[in-house]
Amino acid sequence: MRLWFLVIWIVLAAPLWADDAPRLGIFGVVEQVSPLVVAGREITVPEEVNVISLLGPNQAIEVGDTLAIRVLAEAGGLKAARILQIFPVVGPVTDVQGSTATVMGSAVHVPPDMAVKAKSWLAVSGLWSGMTVITTNLRVVDHGGFGHLTGVVDASTMQIGASEVRGAEVPLDGLGEDVWIFSGVAEDAGLRVSLKMRGVFGGEIDLVLWQGYASLPVASQTYMIHGTGILGTARDAQMPEAGRLIARCVHKGRIVAAAPDGMSAGFAALDCARHIPAD
């Protein structure tokens, strides 16, 4: 198991972009498996593109999974170049109250058709909304003591959601507003970190369609997508109601309502205009 995590971390960290490839990405929930539809976008998956998963090799994509996909724009559609399963939380259940389980300190919604017991291990697919994960899929796993957290770290509390990030070496440039993937030893209220990685796409992204829940205003007519450092304003796109599930196109951490310079083709390929209201 430890050898597998070393292998997967090398795969996760290795930038796999071709020099001349447009750097496009999609982050969101699987709505359909065959063909693959994520955040409302249909994506062709070549046979040679395997799913990268912290749960181990040969993981199948399921409806409700959260994926970070690097895509290539081709005539007639989008093609996957890299697929990473995203789990906001993987760890042991410490408490279950009705439809809510507590995993490493964070609240996780439990679907009504699934029974969850304390001390069982869950791999939670879904999206952060404040300190809670809105669950879209759950897997009961035997994970050998390795837990995972994915999201933006609150530097004032060293938390992702309500889970403490413990023992993580902070880079010289800080943790910033980037999405991090942490792995390590699961503890009651958090994670004792032994491995970490910045970002989810295996390299820099020029334009990404990102699905998530809108925050309360963080300033006048300014909001964030929970679990990220992504900012939007009423001038960028529709000012959403807090707690609403949205999809927005993002460039350099900012929601955009028009194609950035040189990215008109990518903007069109991701169908970014779909989420921008008419004047």
N, C-alpha and C positions, 0 to 999 in steps of 0.2 A: 504493500500500500504506500509506504513512504517513497519507494522508487517511482511509483506511478505519479506521485505529486511532483517530484523533481522533473519528470518528463513533461508533465502537463504544464508546469510553470515555464519551461523552456519554450514550449509551443505557444503559450499565451504571450510571452514577452517578445517573441521574435517578430519584427516588422516584416510583413509579407507583401507589401505593395510593389507592383511593377512601377518603374520610374515614370512611364508615360500613361499610367492608368488614372482616370478620374477617381478622386478619393471620396466616395459616397458611402453612406451608412444608413441603416434602419434599425431602430431600437423599439421593441414593442412586443405585444402579446400575440401568440399564434391563434388565428381564428379558424384556420383550415390547414390540414396537413398535405393533402394531395389534390390539387396543387397547393404549394405552400403559400399561405396568405398571412402576412404579419402587418399589424397596424393598417389594415385595409389595402395593402399592396401585395400583388401576386408576384412571386419570385421563383424563377427557375433554379433548380438545384442540380448541378452536374453530378454524375456518379462519383467523381473523384473528390468531391467536397464532403468531408466527414464532419460530424458534429463534435466540437470540442466541449467537454464537460468536466467539471470538477468532481463529478460522481464516478468517473471512470470511463473506460472505453465502451464503445458500442451502445451508447445511449440513443434511444429512439426519440424523435420529436413527437410531442403530444399536444393536442389542443389545450390552450391555457399556458403553455410554456412561455417564458420570457426569453427573447433572443436578441443578441446584438449581431447584426449581419453586415459584413462589408459587401457591397454590391457593385456590379459593373453595369453600366447602361449600354444596352445593345439594341439594335433595330428591333422594335416590337416589344421591348420589355426590359426587365431587370434580371440579372443573373448573380447568384450567390458566389462569392469568392472565399468567404470565411464565415463560419457560423459558430457562435459561442452561446451556450446555455447560461442564462443569468439567474442566480438565486440570491435574492436580497439577504436571506438567512438560511443557513443549514446548521442544525444543532439539536440538542435534546430539549424536550418539553419539560418545563418545571412546574407548570400549572395549567389546568383547563377549567374555565368558567363559562358554561353555556357554549356559545359559538366562537369563543376566543381562547386561543392557546398562547402561553408565554414561552418564547424560545430565546434563550440568552438575554432575557430582559425586555425584549420587544414583543408587542402584541401582534398576533397573527390571526386573521379570520379563518375559521374552519368551515368548509362547505357543509351544508346540512346533510349531504349523503355520505359523509365520511366521519368515522369514529376515531378519535385521537385520545391516547392515554398518556398520562404523565410518565416520564423517563423514556418514552419512545423518541426516535430521531426523525426529524422532518427536513426534507429539502423543499423549500417554499419558493414557488414561482409566483411572481406578482409585481406590484409596484408600490413604492412607498407613498403614504399619505400622512404627512406629519411623522409621528413616531410609530405608526402602525403600518403593517404590510396588508394591502388589499390583495388577498390571495386569488390567483387565477388557476393554480394547479398545485397539488400537494403530492409528494412522494414520501412514503415511509421507507427509510433507508437504514442500513447497518453500516455506519460510517467509521467505525474504528477509532473514535475519539477526535477526528479532525472536524472542526467547525469552520464556517465561512460567513463573512459579512461582505455585502456589496453596497456601496453608496458613497455619498459625500460626507466627510468627517466634520462634525461641528468642533472647531478648534478650541472653543471655550470650555467644552465638556468632554472632549475626546470620545464622542459617541457617534454611531450611525443609528438613526432611529433612537430607541431607548437602550441600545446595547453598547456597553463600554468597549472601546478599543484599547487594549492593555498591552504595554510593552512594545509598541510599534516604534521603530526608529523613524524620527521625523526628518525628511530630507532637508538640505540646506535652504532650498527654496520654499519650504513649507508644504503642507498638504493641499493648500489651495482649494479651489472649487471643483477639482477633478473628481470623477468617480473612481473609487479604489476598490480593488478586490483583495480582501485579507483572508488568510487561512492560518489555522493554528489550533490550540487546545480550547475546546468549548468550556466555559465556566457558567455559573448560575446567571450572572447578570451581564455577561459579555464574552469576549474572545481574547485569549492570550496569543498574540500574533507571532508567527514564526516566518511567514512568507507574505509578501505584498506585491501588488502590481498596480500601476497607474493606468487607467483607461480600460476600455472593453473591446476596442476594434483592432488591436494588434498594430497600432500606429496612428499617426495623425489623420484626422478626417477634415475635409474641406466643407462638406455639407451633409447634414444628417437629418433624417426625419425621426423625431423623438416623441414617443408616446408616454404620457404620465399624467399625474394629478396636479391641478393648478392650486397654488397656495393662496392664502389671503394676501391682500396687497402688502408689499414690503416697503413701498413708498408710494407717492401719488401716481396712480395709474400704472404701477409697476408690480409685476408678480414673478414668481419662480415656478418651475416644475419641481415638485417634491422629489427628494432623493438625488438631486442634481444641483449644479451651480448655474443652471440655465435661466437667464432673465428675459422677460418680455415686457412690453408696454402696450398701451392702447394704440400707440402709433405704429407698432410693429405688426400687430394682428389684433383680432378681436380680444377685448379684455374679458377673460372667462370668469364665470362664477367660481368662487373658491370651492374646492373639492370636486370639480368637474373633471372627467377624463378627457384629455385633449391630445391632439397630435399637431406638432409644429415643426417647421424646418428651421434648423439652427446652424449658424456660422460663427465660429469662435466664441461659443458660449452665449450667443445672443439670438433670439428669435428674429427671423427676417421675413419681411412681407414682399420683398423683391429680390431677384437674383443678384448676388454679389458680383463684382466685376469678373468677367471670364467664366461665370458659372451658369449661364443661361441654359445650356443643354442639361446640366445636372439638375437644375431647378425644375425643368420641365419633366425630366425622367422620373423624379421623385413625386411629381404631381403636387408640388408645394402649394400652388395656387388654390387647391381644393379647400384649404383651411383658412383662407383669407377672405373675409366678407367683402361684398361689393360696396362701393361708396353709396 
